[in-house]
Amino acid sequence: MGDCRYLKFEKEVFDIVIIQGRLYHLPDLDKNLPILLDGVKRVLRKDGLVLIVEP
C-alpha cells in the first residue's frame, strides 16, 4: 500500500491521474494537499489530466 502524498513513479509517465475519495482522508489538508498536487504534476505528462472525485 502507498501514500498518495508520495507517489513512487518516474516523472511524466501518466496521461491521467484519478483521485477518488482520498482527499477527504488526508490529515491537515492545508499542509498535505500541495504535497499531493506537486506529486501529481510530477508524474503527469505535459498534456495530462487530473480527475478528482470527492464525497
PyMOL Python script that loads the backbone (N, CA, C, O; Angstrom):
from pymol import cmd

cmd.read_pdbstr("""\
ATOM      1  N   MET A   1       0.845  -1.165   0.000  1.00  0.00           N
ATOM      2  CA  MET A   1       0.000   0.000   0.000  1.00  0.00           C
ATOM      3  C   MET A   1       0.899   1.239   0.000  1.00  0.00           C
ATOM      4  O   MET A   1       2.009   1.208   0.531  1.00  0.00           O
ATOM      5  N   GLY A   2       0.415   2.316  -0.593  1.00  0.00           N
ATOM      6  CA  GLY A   2       1.218   3.528  -0.675  1.00  0.00           C
ATOM      7  C   GLY A   2       0.524   4.719  -0.065  1.00  0.00           C
ATOM      8  O   GLY A   2      -0.630   4.646   0.358  1.00  0.00           O
ATOM      9  N   ASP A   3       1.238   5.802  -0.028  1.00  0.00           N
ATOM     10  CA  ASP A   3       0.737   7.065   0.489  1.00  0.00           C
ATOM     11  C   ASP A   3       0.532   7.995  -0.696  1.00  0.00           C
ATOM     12  O   ASP A   3       1.482   8.272  -1.428  1.00  0.00           O
ATOM     13  N   CYS A   4      -0.681   8.480  -0.901  1.00  0.00           N
ATOM     14  CA  CYS A   4      -0.973   9.285  -2.084  1.00  0.00           C
ATOM     15  C   CYS A   4      -0.213  10.602  -2.097  1.00  0.00           C
ATOM     16  O   CYS A   4      -0.153  11.265  -3.133  1.00  0.00           O
ATOM     17  N   ARG A   5       0.364  10.991  -0.980  1.00  0.00           N
ATOM     18  CA  ARG A   5       1.167  12.218  -0.949  1.00  0.00           C
ATOM     19  C   ARG A   5       2.543  12.014  -1.553  1.00  0.00           C
ATOM     20  O   ARG A   5       3.184  12.974  -1.979  1.00  0.00           O
ATOM     21  N   TYR A   6       2.994  10.789  -1.592  1.00  0.00           N
ATOM     22  CA  TYR A   6       4.359  10.492  -2.064  1.00  0.00           C
ATOM     23  C   TYR A   6       4.291   9.410  -3.134  1.00  0.00           C
ATOM     24  O   TYR A   6       4.441   8.223  -2.846  1.00  0.00           O
ATOM     25  N   LEU A   7       4.064   9.835  -4.367  1.00  0.00           N
ATOM     26  CA  LEU A   7       3.902   8.908  -5.483  1.00  0.00           C
ATOM     27  C   LEU A   7       5.261   8.380  -5.917  1.00  0.00           C
ATOM     28  O   LEU A   7       6.158   9.155  -6.251  1.00  0.00           O
ATOM     29  N   LYS A   8       5.410   7.077  -5.912  1.00  0.00           N
ATOM     30  CA  LYS A   8       6.696   6.443  -6.228  1.00  0.00           C
ATOM     31  C   LYS A   8       6.730   5.999  -7.686  1.00  0.00           C
ATOM     32  O   LYS A   8       6.858   4.813  -7.992  1.00  0.00           O
ATOM     33  N   PHE A   9       6.611   6.978  -8.571  1.00  0.00           N
ATOM     34  CA  PHE A   9       6.658   6.732 -10.008  1.00  0.00           C
ATOM     35  C   PHE A   9       7.667   7.686 -10.627  1.00  0.00           C
ATOM     36  O   PHE A   9       8.002   8.722 -10.053  1.00  0.00           O
ATOM     37  N   GLU A  10       8.141   7.320 -11.801  1.00  0.00           N
ATOM     38  CA  GLU A  10       9.053   8.194 -12.541  1.00  0.00           C
ATOM     39  C   GLU A  10       8.308   9.457 -12.971  1.00  0.00           C
ATOM     40  O   GLU A  10       7.084   9.529 -12.863  1.00  0.00           O
ATOM     41  N   LYS A  11       9.043  10.437 -13.451  1.00  0.00           N
ATOM     42  CA  LYS A  11       8.460  11.683 -13.939  1.00  0.00           C
ATOM     43  C   LYS A  11       7.734  11.462 -15.259  1.00  0.00           C
ATOM     44  O   LYS A  11       8.175  10.685 -16.106  1.00  0.00           O
ATOM     45  N   GLU A  12       6.615  12.159 -15.417  1.00  0.00           N
ATOM     46  CA  GLU A  12       5.878  12.238 -16.673  1.00  0.00           C
ATOM     47  C   GLU A  12       5.573  10.871 -17.305  1.00  0.00           C
ATOM     48  O   GLU A  12       5.898  10.628 -18.467  1.00  0.00           O
ATOM     49  N   VAL A  13       4.949   9.993 -16.525  1.00  0.00           N
ATOM     50  CA  VAL A  13       4.639   8.654 -17.033  1.00  0.00           C
ATOM     51  C   VAL A  13       3.146   8.401 -17.265  1.00  0.00           C
ATOM     52  O   VAL A  13       2.783   7.393 -17.871  1.00  0.00           O
ATOM     53  N   PHE A  14       2.273   9.301 -16.790  1.00  0.00           N
ATOM     54  CA  PHE A  14       0.837   9.061 -16.898  1.00  0.00           C
ATOM     55  C   PHE A  14       0.149  10.136 -17.733  1.00  0.00           C
ATOM     56  O   PHE A  14       0.523  11.308 -17.705  1.00  0.00           O
ATOM     57  N   ASP A  15      -0.869   9.701 -18.479  1.00  0.00           N
ATOM     58  CA  ASP A  15      -1.719  10.630 -19.227  1.00  0.00           C
ATOM     59  C   ASP A  15      -2.842  11.164 -18.351  1.00  0.00           C
ATOM     60  O   ASP A  15      -3.348  12.261 -18.585  1.00  0.00           O
ATOM     61  N   ILE A  16      -3.228  10.401 -17.357  1.00  0.00           N
ATOM     62  CA  ILE A  16      -4.306  10.805 -16.453  1.00  0.00           C
ATOM     63  C   ILE A  16      -4.035  10.259 -15.054  1.00  0.00           C
ATOM     64  O   ILE A  16      -3.520   9.154 -14.888  1.00  0.00           O
ATOM     65  N   VAL A  17      -4.393  11.055 -14.059  1.00  0.00           N
ATOM     66  CA  VAL A  17      -4.354  10.618 -12.662  1.00  0.00           C
ATOM     67  C   VAL A  17      -5.761  10.813 -12.114  1.00  0.00           C
ATOM     68  O   VAL A  17      -6.346  11.887 -12.254  1.00  0.00           O
ATOM     69  N   ILE A  18      -6.297   9.780 -11.495  1.00  0.00           N
ATOM     70  CA  ILE A  18      -7.632   9.838 -10.908  1.00  0.00           C
ATOM     71  C   ILE A  18      -7.490   9.723  -9.392  1.00  0.00           C
ATOM     72  O   ILE A  18      -6.895   8.775  -8.878  1.00  0.00           O
ATOM     73  N   ILE A  19      -8.042  10.697  -8.698  1.00  0.00           N
ATOM     74  CA  ILE A  19      -8.052  10.693  -7.239  1.00  0.00           C
ATOM     75  C   ILE A  19      -9.516  10.569  -6.827  1.00  0.00           C
ATOM     76  O   ILE A  19     -10.310  11.483  -7.050  1.00  0.00           O
ATOM     77  N   GLN A  20      -9.865   9.444  -6.228  1.00  0.00           N
ATOM     78  CA  GLN A  20     -11.262   9.203  -5.865  1.00  0.00           C
ATOM     79  C   GLN A  20     -11.362   8.939  -4.372  1.00  0.00           C
ATOM     80  O   GLN A  20     -10.918   7.904  -3.875  1.00  0.00           O
ATOM     81  N   GLY A  21     -11.956   9.901  -3.665  1.00  0.00           N
ATOM     82  CA  GLY A  21     -12.224   9.712  -2.244  1.00  0.00           C
ATOM     83  C   GLY A  21     -10.999   9.690  -1.356  1.00  0.00           C
ATOM     84  O   GLY A  21     -11.049   9.122  -0.265  1.00  0.00           O
ATOM     85  N   ARG A  22      -9.905  10.285  -1.782  1.00  0.00           N
ATOM     86  CA  ARG A  22      -8.684  10.276  -0.979  1.00  0.00           C
ATOM     87  C   ARG A  22      -8.464  11.589  -0.236  1.00  0.00           C
ATOM     88  O   ARG A  22      -7.968  11.580   0.890  1.00  0.00           O
ATOM     89  N   LEU A  23      -8.814  12.691  -0.831  1.00  0.00           N
ATOM     90  CA  LEU A  23      -8.545  13.989  -0.205  1.00  0.00           C
ATOM     91  C   LEU A  23      -9.257  14.113   1.134  1.00  0.00           C
ATOM     92  O   LEU A  23      -8.752  14.738   2.066  1.00  0.00           O
ATOM     93  N   TYR A  24     -10.421  13.517   1.215  1.00  0.00           N
ATOM     94  CA  TYR A  24     -11.221  13.531   2.436  1.00  0.00           C
ATOM     95  C   TYR A  24     -10.454  12.928   3.615  1.00  0.00           C
ATOM     96  O   TYR A  24     -10.680  13.310   4.764  1.00  0.00           O
ATOM     97  N   HIS A  25      -9.555  11.996   3.337  1.00  0.00           N
ATOM     98  CA  HIS A  25      -8.838  11.278   4.393  1.00  0.00           C
ATOM     99  C   HIS A  25      -7.470  11.867   4.706  1.00  0.00           C
ATOM    100  O   HIS A  25      -6.791  11.383   5.612  1.00  0.00           O
ATOM    101  N   LEU A  26      -7.052  12.891   3.986  1.00  0.00           N
ATOM    102  CA  LEU A  26      -5.746  13.479   4.264  1.00  0.00           C
ATOM    103  C   LEU A  26      -5.754  14.203   5.608  1.00  0.00           C
ATOM    104  O   LEU A  26      -6.642  15.013   5.875  1.00  0.00           O
ATOM    105  N   PRO A  27      -4.766  13.913   6.450  1.00  0.00           N
ATOM    106  CA  PRO A  27      -4.659  14.708   7.677  1.00  0.00           C
ATOM    107  C   PRO A  27      -4.137  16.105   7.297  1.00  0.00           C
ATOM    108  O   PRO A  27      -3.280  16.222   6.421  1.00  0.00           O
ATOM    109  N   ASP A  28      -4.630  17.131   7.927  1.00  0.00           N
ATOM    110  CA  ASP A  28      -4.185  18.506   7.697  1.00  0.00           C
ATOM    111  C   ASP A  28      -4.163  18.831   6.201  1.00  0.00           C
ATOM    112  O   ASP A  28      -3.100  18.952   5.594  1.00  0.00           O
ATOM    113  N   LEU A  29      -5.334  18.968   5.634  1.00  0.00           N
ATOM    114  CA  LEU A  29      -5.495  19.182   4.198  1.00  0.00           C
ATOM    115  C   LEU A  29      -4.695  20.382   3.703  1.00  0.00           C
ATOM    116  O   LEU A  29      -4.093  20.311   2.632  1.00  0.00           O
ATOM    117  N   ASP A  30      -4.673  21.470   4.446  1.00  0.00           N
ATOM    118  CA  ASP A  30      -3.935  22.662   4.016  1.00  0.00           C
ATOM    119  C   ASP A  30      -2.449  22.377   3.824  1.00  0.00           C
ATOM    120  O   ASP A  30      -1.819  22.937   2.927  1.00  0.00           O
ATOM    121  N   LYS A  31      -1.897  21.524   4.650  1.00  0.00           N
ATOM    122  CA  LYS A  31      -0.469  21.185   4.562  1.00  0.00           C
ATOM    123  C   LYS A  31      -0.207  20.122   3.492  1.00  0.00           C
ATOM    124  O   LYS A  31       0.763  20.224   2.741  1.00  0.00           O
ATOM    125  N   ASN A  32      -1.061  19.112   3.422  1.00  0.00           N
ATOM    126  CA  ASN A  32      -0.789  17.943   2.583  1.00  0.00           C
ATOM    127  C   ASN A  32      -1.289  18.046   1.145  1.00  0.00           C
ATOM    128  O   ASN A  32      -0.756  17.373   0.263  1.00  0.00           O
ATOM    129  N   LEU A  33      -2.297  18.868   0.892  1.00  0.00           N
ATOM    130  CA  LEU A  33      -2.805  18.996  -0.473  1.00  0.00           C
ATOM    131  C   LEU A  33      -1.737  19.507  -1.447  1.00  0.00           C
ATOM    132  O   LEU A  33      -1.613  18.952  -2.538  1.00  0.00           O
ATOM    133  N   PRO A  34      -0.966  20.538  -1.101  1.00  0.00           N
ATOM    134  CA  PRO A  34       0.095  20.965  -2.021  1.00  0.00           C
ATOM    135  C   PRO A  34       1.143  19.875  -2.298  1.00  0.00           C
ATOM    136  O   PRO A  34       1.666  19.791  -3.409  1.00  0.00           O
ATOM    137  N   ILE A  35       1.446  19.058  -1.312  1.00  0.00           N
ATOM    138  CA  ILE A  35       2.396  17.953  -1.492  1.00  0.00           C
ATOM    139  C   ILE A  35       1.838  16.954  -2.494  1.00  0.00           C
ATOM    140  O   ILE A  35       2.534  16.523  -3.413  1.00  0.00           O
ATOM    141  N   LEU A  36       0.572  16.591  -2.306  1.00  0.00           N
ATOM    142  CA  LEU A  36      -0.083  15.635  -3.203  1.00  0.00           C
ATOM    143  C   LEU A  36      -0.131  16.183  -4.633  1.00  0.00           C
ATOM    144  O   LEU A  36       0.209  15.474  -5.580  1.00  0.00           O
ATOM    145  N   LEU A  37      -0.551  17.438  -4.791  1.00  0.00           N
ATOM    146  CA  LEU A  37      -0.680  18.013  -6.138  1.00  0.00           C
ATOM    147  C   LEU A  37       0.666  18.189  -6.824  1.00  0.00           C
ATOM    148  O   LEU A  37       0.751  18.048  -8.044  1.00  0.00           O
ATOM    149  N   ASP A  38       1.713  18.492  -6.078  1.00  0.00           N
ATOM    150  CA  ASP A  38       3.061  18.555  -6.667  1.00  0.00           C
ATOM    151  C   ASP A  38       3.469  17.187  -7.202  1.00  0.00           C
ATOM    152  O   ASP A  38       4.068  17.088  -8.273  1.00  0.00           O
ATOM    153  N   GLY A  39       3.145  16.129  -6.454  1.00  0.00           N
ATOM    154  CA  GLY A  39       3.456  14.780  -6.908  1.00  0.00           C
ATOM    155  C   GLY A  39       2.674  14.402  -8.151  1.00  0.00           C
ATOM    156  O   GLY A  39       3.212  13.778  -9.066  1.00  0.00           O
ATOM    157  N   VAL A  40       1.405  14.780  -8.184  1.00  0.00           N
ATOM    158  CA  VAL A  40       0.570  14.505  -9.353  1.00  0.00           C
ATOM    159  C   VAL A  40       1.147  15.232 -10.574  1.00  0.00           C
ATOM    160  O   VAL A  40       1.266  14.649 -11.651  1.00  0.00           O
ATOM    161  N   LYS A  41       1.494  16.477 -10.400  1.00  0.00           N
ATOM    162  CA  LYS A  41       2.073  17.256 -11.504  1.00  0.00           C
ATOM    163  C   LYS A  41       3.364  16.609 -12.022  1.00  0.00           C
ATOM    164  O   LYS A  41       3.621  16.603 -13.226  1.00  0.00           O
ATOM    165  N   ARG A  42       4.164  16.072 -11.112  1.00  0.00           N
ATOM    166  CA  ARG A  42       5.437  15.444 -11.483  1.00  0.00           C
ATOM    167  C   ARG A  42       5.236  14.190 -12.328  1.00  0.00           C
ATOM    168  O   ARG A  42       5.994  13.953 -13.269  1.00  0.00           O
ATOM    169  N   VAL A  43       4.222  13.384 -12.003  1.00  0.00           N
ATOM    170  CA  VAL A  43       4.049  12.116 -12.711  1.00  0.00           C
ATOM    171  C   VAL A  43       3.219  12.233 -13.990  1.00  0.00           C
ATOM    172  O   VAL A  43       3.204  11.310 -14.805  1.00  0.00           O
ATOM    173  N   LEU A  44       2.529  13.363 -14.168  1.00  0.00           N
ATOM    174  CA  LEU A  44       1.721  13.553 -15.376  1.00  0.00           C
ATOM    175  C   LEU A  44       2.571  13.989 -16.555  1.00  0.00           C
ATOM    176  O   LEU A  44       3.539  14.734 -16.402  1.00  0.00           O
ATOM    177  N   ARG A  45       2.197  13.515 -17.726  1.00  0.00           N
ATOM    178  CA  ARG A  45       2.820  14.004 -18.952  1.00  0.00           C
ATOM    179  C   ARG A  45       2.370  15.446 -19.193  1.00  0.00           C
ATOM    180  O   ARG A  45       1.445  15.931 -18.542  1.00  0.00           O
ATOM    181  N   LYS A  46       3.022  16.116 -20.121  1.00  0.00           N
ATOM    182  CA  LYS A  46       2.804  17.542 -20.370  1.00  0.00           C
ATOM    183  C   LYS A  46       1.323  17.908 -20.509  1.00  0.00           C
ATOM    184  O   LYS A  46       0.882  18.877 -19.892  1.00  0.00           O
ATOM    185  N   ASP A  47       0.563  17.180 -21.280  1.00  0.00           N
ATOM    186  CA  ASP A  47      -0.840  17.481 -21.500  1.00  0.00           C
ATOM    187  C   ASP A  47      -1.763  16.554 -20.725  1.00  0.00           C
ATOM    188  O   ASP A  47      -2.895  16.310 -21.143  1.00  0.00           O
ATOM    189  N   GLY A  48      -1.284  16.036 -19.596  1.00  0.00           N
ATOM    190  CA  GLY A  48      -2.059  15.084 -18.799  1.00  0.00           C
ATOM    191  C   GLY A  48      -3.244  15.734 -18.108  1.00  0.00           C
ATOM    192  O   GLY A  48      -3.335  16.957 -18.007  1.00  0.00           O
ATOM    193  N   LEU A  49      -4.145  14.890 -17.637  1.00  0.00           N
ATOM    194  CA  LEU A  49      -5.369  15.322 -16.965  1.00  0.00           C
ATOM    195  C   LEU A  49      -5.428  14.766 -15.553  1.00  0.00           C
ATOM    196  O   LEU A  49      -4.908  13.687 -15.269  1.00  0.00           O
ATOM    197  N   VAL A  50      -6.071  15.524 -14.675  1.00  0.00           N
ATOM    198  CA  VAL A  50      -6.333  15.073 -13.307  1.00  0.00           C
ATOM    199  C   VAL A  50      -7.845  15.053 -13.125  1.00  0.00           C
ATOM    200  O   VAL A  50      -8.528  16.029 -13.435  1.00  0.00           O
ATOM    201  N   LEU A  51      -8.359  13.945 -12.625  1.00  0.00           N
ATOM    202  CA  LEU A  51      -9.776  13.816 -12.318  1.00  0.00           C
ATOM    203  C   LEU A  51      -9.877  13.577 -10.811  1.00  0.00           C
ATOM    204  O   LEU A  51      -9.339  12.601 -10.288  1.00  0.00           O
ATOM    205  N   ILE A  52     -10.584  14.494 -10.117  1.00  0.00           N
ATOM    206  CA  ILE A  52     -10.740  14.381  -8.669  1.00  0.00           C
ATOM    207  C   ILE A  52     -12.218  14.203  -8.356  1.00  0.00           C
ATOM    208  O   ILE A  52     -13.046  15.034  -8.732  1.00  0.00           O
ATOM    209  N   VAL A  53     -12.546  13.114  -7.664  1.00  0.00           N
ATOM    210  CA  VAL A  53     -13.913  12.818  -7.258  1.00  0.00           C
ATOM    211  C   VAL A  53     -13.918  12.706  -5.743  1.00  0.00           C
ATOM    212  O   VAL A  53     -13.222  11.868  -5.170  1.00  0.00           O
ATOM    213  N   GLU A  54     -14.706  13.555  -5.101  1.00  0.00           N
ATOM    214  CA  GLU A  54     -14.774  13.555  -3.639  1.00  0.00           C
ATOM    215  C   GLU A  54     -16.233  13.493  -3.197  1.00  0.00           C
ATOM    216  O   GLU A  54     -17.133  13.915  -3.921  1.00  0.00           O
ATOM    217  N   PRO A  55     -16.450  12.959  -1.994  1.00  0.00           N
ATOM    218  CA  PRO A  55     -17.822  12.908  -1.479  1.00  0.00           C
ATOM    219  C   PRO A  55     -18.380  14.308  -1.233  1.00  0.00           C
ATOM    220  O   PRO A  55     -19.523  14.450  -0.799  1.00  0.00           O
TER     221      PRO A  55
END
""", "prot")
cmd.dss("prot")
cmd.show_as("cartoon", "prot")
cmd.util.cbc("prot")
cmd.orient("prot")
